[in-house]
Amino acid sequence: MPGANITNALAGNVAGVIAMQTSGEPGFNNSQFWIRGMSTFGANQGALIMVDGFERPFNEINIEDIESFSVLKDASATALYGSKGANGVILITTKNGKAGKIAIDGRVQVGYVTRTRTPEYVGGYEYAKLVNEALTTRNLQPLYTPNELEIINNNLDPDLYPNVDWIDLMLKPSTNNVNASLNFKGGGTTARYFVSAAYYNEGGMYESDKSLNEYKTNANRERWNYRTNFDFDITKTTLLRLGVAGFLEKRILPV
């Protein structure tokens, strides 16, 4: 599935993993998750992520760079990591070079994103009647008079009594995301290499003025990842591994 990180893909697919996504805004739609529930106080304490032996957050990792991952659930397995591993530990191993001819792997994924549930629009006249009903059932005076209800129903004064579907006016029905990656690996019996680069773009669902597209007024998230791994067999029993990884992220946030 074309996504920015693996957290949203784990939810519902790995036994014992509880995931919670609190926002759909680009850049803030990562899921916070726990393994077999919370074991420490504080809702912000999630599972510990270890990438090649180092602690790193999920949102910095390119999915295509992951070779394998293991979920540690039992207390005996997570005891090595102390209090940080109280809510579970996920061990991630990234890809490394393989001896042989150079192998090039590229992938481009395009996803279609839409809202899972949109509140049904209620017009101004129905809303005004519901407000009056809610007040009268509490022995209070109605907010709208019969004359005002007639004005709203016939749209006689749209400035003073507007009837606007703000969701339809402010939001688009859908948006797209793009996930592209390219990596190559190879080497010989004594030295091997793996080099990868990835790009991810996720747009927002806000309606924007097409004449202002050059200013990028919509919410957006772009991320570039890079990773390089080198393995050297110094002796028959000694392996030296060198790696460089990083990412660059650009976000446009609503204000």
C-alpha positions as a Python dict, from the first residue, in 0.01 Angstrom:
ca = {
    (1, 'M'): (0, 0, 0),
    (2, 'P'): (143, 341, -92),
    (3, 'G'): (205, 509, 241),
    (4, 'A'): (463, 730, 403),
    (5, 'N'): (545, 488, 683),
    (6, 'I'): (473, 141, 809),
    (7, 'T'): (279, 243, 1121),
    (8, 'N'): (-53, 273, 938),
    (9, 'A'): (7, -59, 760),
    (10, 'L'): (70, -249, 1085),
    (11, 'A'): (-271, -164, 1233),
    (12, 'G'): (-503, -462, 1204),
    (13, 'N'): (-237, -682, 1041),
    (14, 'V'): (-10, -772, 1334),
    (15, 'A'): (-157, -955, 1631),
    (16, 'G'): (-142, -763, 1957),
    (17, 'V'): (-71, -425, 1796),
    (18, 'I'): (-306, -142, 1897),
    (19, 'A'): (-278, 160, 1665),
    (20, 'M'): (-438, 503, 1693),
    (21, 'Q'): (-438, 764, 1417),
    (22, 'T'): (-541, 1105, 1552),
    (23, 'S'): (-517, 1317, 1237),
    (24, 'G'): (-549, 1294, 860),
    (25, 'E'): (-340, 1603, 791),
    (26, 'P'): (-36, 1537, 569),
    (27, 'G'): (266, 1496, 792),
    (28, 'F'): (61, 1428, 1105),
    (29, 'N'): (-129, 1116, 998),
    (30, 'N'): (113, 865, 1148),
    (31, 'S'): (-35, 611, 1388),
    (32, 'Q'): (81, 585, 1746),
    (33, 'F'): (72, 225, 1854),
    (34, 'W'): (128, -6, 2147),
    (35, 'I'): (190, -378, 2171),
    (36, 'R'): (-52, -563, 2400),
    (37, 'G'): (-183, -236, 2543),
    (38, 'M'): (-13, 26, 2758),
    (39, 'S'): (227, -87, 3026),
    (40, 'T'): (344, 255, 3147),
    (41, 'F'): (169, 573, 3253),
    (42, 'G'): (136, 845, 2991),
    (43, 'A'): (-44, 806, 2660),
    (44, 'N'): (255, 935, 2461),
    (45, 'Q'): (474, 639, 2553),
    (46, 'G'): (452, 407, 2252),
    (47, 'A'): (650, 110, 2132),
    (48, 'L'): (1028, 133, 2102),
    (49, 'I'): (1160, 125, 1744),
    (50, 'M'): (1511, -8, 1689),
    (51, 'V'): (1657, 23, 1336),
    (52, 'D'): (1979, -173, 1285),
    (53, 'G'): (2040, -147, 1660),
    (54, 'F'): (1968, 227, 1692),
    (55, 'E'): (1654, 395, 1822),
    (56, 'R'): (1471, 585, 1547),
    (57, 'P'): (1112, 693, 1480),
    (58, 'F'): (909, 524, 1210),
    (59, 'N'): (843, 840, 1010),
    (60, 'E'): (1212, 865, 913),
    (61, 'I'): (1228, 523, 746),
    (62, 'N'): (1162, 442, 383),
    (63, 'I'): (944, 132, 364),
    (64, 'E'): (1137, -2, 65),
    (65, 'D'): (1459, -10, 273),
    (66, 'I'): (1317, -258, 528),
    (67, 'E'): (1446, -614, 494),
    (68, 'S'): (1260, -759, 793),
    (69, 'F'): (1110, -665, 1128),
    (70, 'S'): (1030, -850, 1449),
    (71, 'V'): (773, -762, 1712),
    (72, 'L'): (879, -836, 2072),
    (73, 'K'): (580, -870, 2303),
    (74, 'D'): (687, -1073, 2607),
    (75, 'A'): (835, -907, 2913),
    (76, 'S'): (1138, -1135, 2903),
    (77, 'A'): (1214, -1031, 2545),
    (78, 'T'): (1177, -659, 2611),
    (79, 'A'): (1360, -656, 2948),
    (80, 'L'): (1687, -581, 2769),
    (81, 'Y'): (1555, -235, 2671),
    (82, 'G'): (1440, -128, 3019),
    (83, 'S'): (1150, 111, 3066),
    (84, 'K'): (1163, 222, 2701),
    (85, 'G'): (1054, -125, 2596),
    (86, 'A'): (763, -149, 2840),
    (87, 'N'): (509, -99, 2560),
    (88, 'G'): (680, -340, 2325),
    (89, 'V'): (980, -333, 2092),
    (90, 'I'): (1001, -355, 1713),
    (91, 'L'): (1335, -457, 1565),
    (92, 'I'): (1390, -348, 1204),
    (93, 'T'): (1671, -468, 982),
    (94, 'T'): (1738, -269, 666),
    (95, 'K'): (1858, -412, 337),
    (96, 'N'): (2226, -476, 265),
    (97, 'G'): (2426, -549, -44),
    (98, 'K'): (2453, -899, -187),
    (99, 'A'): (2746, -1051, -367),
    (100, 'G'): (2691, -1066, -742),
    (101, 'K'): (2616, -844, -1036),
    (102, 'I'): (2459, -506, -976),
    (103, 'A'): (2080, -531, -927),
    (104, 'I'): (1859, -226, -980),
    (105, 'D'): (1509, -207, -836),
    (106, 'G'): (1268, 80, -895),
    (107, 'R'): (905, 133, -800),
    (108, 'V'): (644, 406, -837),
    (109, 'Q'): (311, 387, -655),
    (110, 'V'): (21, 628, -683),
    (111, 'G'): (-254, 621, -422),
    (112, 'Y'): (-606, 762, -415),
    (113, 'V'): (-703, 910, -77),
    (114, 'T'): (-1055, 1005, 25),
    (115, 'R'): (-1246, 1069, 344),
    (116, 'T'): (-1389, 757, 505),
    (117, 'R'): (-1687, 941, 649),
    (118, 'T'): (-1825, 1287, 573),
    (119, 'P'): (-2109, 1432, 782),
    (120, 'E'): (-2432, 1461, 587),
    (121, 'Y'): (-2517, 1818, 501),
    (122, 'V'): (-2819, 1973, 672),
    (123, 'G'): (-2955, 2290, 513),
    (124, 'G'): (-3006, 2615, 697),
    (125, 'Y'): (-3382, 2568, 726),
    (126, 'E'): (-3349, 2217, 880),
    (127, 'Y'): (-3076, 2345, 1112),
    (128, 'A'): (-3288, 2637, 1232),
    (129, 'K'): (-3582, 2406, 1303),
    (130, 'L'): (-3360, 2166, 1498),
    (131, 'V'): (-3220, 2455, 1705),
    (132, 'N'): (-3573, 2570, 1792),
    (133, 'E'): (-3673, 2215, 1881),
    (134, 'A'): (-3370, 2170, 2107),
    (135, 'L'): (-3449, 2495, 2291),
    (136, 'T'): (-3823, 2436, 2333),
    (137, 'T'): (-3767, 2087, 2476),
    (138, 'R'): (-3561, 2260, 2748),
    (139, 'N'): (-3836, 2515, 2819),
    (140, 'L'): (-3645, 2794, 2647),
    (141, 'Q'): (-3755, 3045, 2386),
    (142, 'P'): (-3695, 2949, 2020),
    (143, 'L'): (-3401, 3123, 1857),
    (144, 'Y'): (-3566, 3173, 1517),
    (145, 'T'): (-3911, 3326, 1469),
    (146, 'P'): (-4160, 3189, 1209),
    (147, 'N'): (-4081, 3490, 990),
    (148, 'E'): (-3708, 3415, 1004),
    (149, 'L'): (-3771, 3049, 924),
    (150, 'E'): (-3963, 3157, 614),
    (151, 'I'): (-3677, 3384, 506),
    (152, 'I'): (-3425, 3102, 549),
    (153, 'N'): (-3644, 2847, 372),
    (154, 'N'): (-3688, 3069, 66),
    (155, 'N'): (-3332, 3209, 73),
    (156, 'L'): (-3467, 3565, 72),
    (157, 'D'): (-3171, 3717, 261),
    (158, 'P'): (-2854, 3510, 193),
    (159, 'D'): (-2631, 3776, 353),
    (160, 'L'): (-2804, 3780, 693),
    (161, 'Y'): (-2925, 3420, 682),
    (162, 'P'): (-2675, 3228, 466),
    (163, 'N'): (-2723, 2868, 363),
    (164, 'V'): (-2375, 2738, 274),
    (165, 'D'): (-2239, 2383, 259),
    (166, 'W'): (-1896, 2464, 401),
    (167, 'I'): (-1760, 2110, 364),
    (168, 'D'): (-1836, 2109, -8),
    (169, 'L'): (-1700, 2462, -43),
    (170, 'M'): (-1375, 2417, 153),
    (171, 'L'): (-1278, 2053, 89),
    (172, 'K'): (-1205, 1841, -216),
    (173, 'P'): (-1355, 1491, -236),
    (174, 'S'): (-1015, 1326, -274),
    (175, 'T'): (-642, 1371, -326),
    (176, 'N'): (-345, 1164, -446),
    (177, 'N'): (-15, 1055, -301),
    (178, 'V'): (297, 939, -485),
    (179, 'N'): (564, 705, -351),
    (180, 'A'): (872, 644, -568),
    (181, 'S'): (1191, 459, -480),
    (182, 'L'): (1510, 347, -654),
    (183, 'N'): (1787, 128, -516),
    (184, 'F'): (2076, -78, -643),
    (185, 'K'): (2296, -335, -474),
    (186, 'G'): (2584, -562, -559),
    (187, 'G'): (2947, -633, -476),
    (188, 'G'): (3191, -916, -440),
    (189, 'T'): (3291, -1168, -178),
    (190, 'T'): (3484, -914, 29),
    (191, 'A'): (3282, -591, -18),
    (192, 'R'): (2912, -531, -83),
    (193, 'Y'): (2700, -218, -114),
    (194, 'F'): (2339, -104, -108),
    (195, 'V'): (2230, 246, -213),
    (196, 'S'): (1872, 372, -217),
    (197, 'A'): (1675, 693, -267),
    (198, 'A'): (1302, 754, -223),
    (199, 'Y'): (1049, 1031, -272),
    (200, 'Y'): (703, 1069, -117),
    (201, 'N'): (442, 1336, -188),
    (202, 'E'): (105, 1367, -17),
    (203, 'G'): (-144, 1644, -89),
    (204, 'G'): (-419, 1793, 123),
    (205, 'M'): (-793, 1795, 60),
    (206, 'Y'): (-848, 2169, 88),
    (207, 'E'): (-1000, 2352, -206),
    (208, 'S'): (-765, 2621, -332),
    (209, 'D'): (-775, 2892, -593),
    (210, 'K'): (-628, 2744, -912),
    (211, 'S'): (-488, 3083, -1005),
    (212, 'L'): (-269, 3066, -691),
    (213, 'N'): (-125, 2718, -754),
    (214, 'E'): (225, 2860, -797),
    (215, 'Y'): (211, 2971, -432),
    (216, 'K'): (116, 2619, -309),
    (217, 'T'): (-166, 2726, -80),
    (218, 'N'): (-288, 2371, -14),
    (219, 'A'): (-158, 2146, 263),
    (220, 'N'): (125, 1925, 141),
    (221, 'R'): (403, 1698, 257),
    (222, 'E'): (713, 1603, 61),
    (223, 'R'): (990, 1375, 186),
    (224, 'W'): (1320, 1261, 34),
    (225, 'N'): (1503, 960, 185),
    (226, 'Y'): (1852, 831, 119),
    (227, 'R'): (2044, 533, 256),
    (228, 'T'): (2384, 378, 184),
    (229, 'N'): (2518, 56, 339),
    (230, 'F'): (2865, -95, 288),
    (231, 'D'): (2977, -436, 419),
    (232, 'F'): (3347, -530, 428),
    (233, 'D'): (3481, -875, 519),
    (234, 'I'): (3808, -775, 687),
    (235, 'T'): (3885, -1134, 790),
    (236, 'K'): (3691, -1460, 788),
    (237, 'T'): (3551, -1377, 1132),
    (238, 'T'): (3538, -995, 1119),
    (239, 'L'): (3271, -797, 936),
    (240, 'L'): (3280, -418, 914),
    (241, 'R'): (2956, -238, 834),
    (242, 'L'): (2926, 129, 745),
    (243, 'G'): (2602, 309, 679),
    (244, 'V'): (2468, 657, 616),
    (245, 'A'): (2096, 740, 619),
    (246, 'G'): (1886, 1051, 638),
    (247, 'F'): (1582, 1233, 509),
    (248, 'L'): (1467, 1580, 409),
    (249, 'E'): (1105, 1677, 467),
    (250, 'K'): (904, 1979, 358),
    (251, 'R'): (558, 2055, 492),
    (252, 'I'): (295, 2315, 407),
    (253, 'L'): (59, 2351, 702),
    (254, 'P'): (-279, 2526, 726),
    (255, 'V'): (-290, 2840, 939),
}
